[in-house]
Amino acid sequence: QVQPVESGGGLVQPGGSLRLSCAASGSIFSREAMGWYRQAPVKRELVAVIRRGGSINYADSVKGRFTISRDNAKNTVYLQMNSLKPEDTAVYYCNAFPAGRSDVWGQGTQVTVSS
């Protein structure tokens, strides 16, 4: 299984924005749903989910600030992050949702929110 490739992270001031991208293999992207996850510093949490039918769910901590979308033609999932807060600092990953034990994780992309 080819690992997802996340990009778009960086250092941003509180209140700023970033757009993350995730290029996934067809075998992952064809699953029922894709998700963005984040890990800081130990616990990995689910941030947002988008299903093939278009339904979307967000963690309460990011509702109203983050937007997940997908481009099926490019096997790519995006996460638009606005009004970023220091507590959003984490390594962000994408994968199928739910991610199974055999699913390979990518390197992630670091998001740091700091003044």
Disulfide bonds with the S-S distance in Angstrom:
Cys22-Cys94 1.56
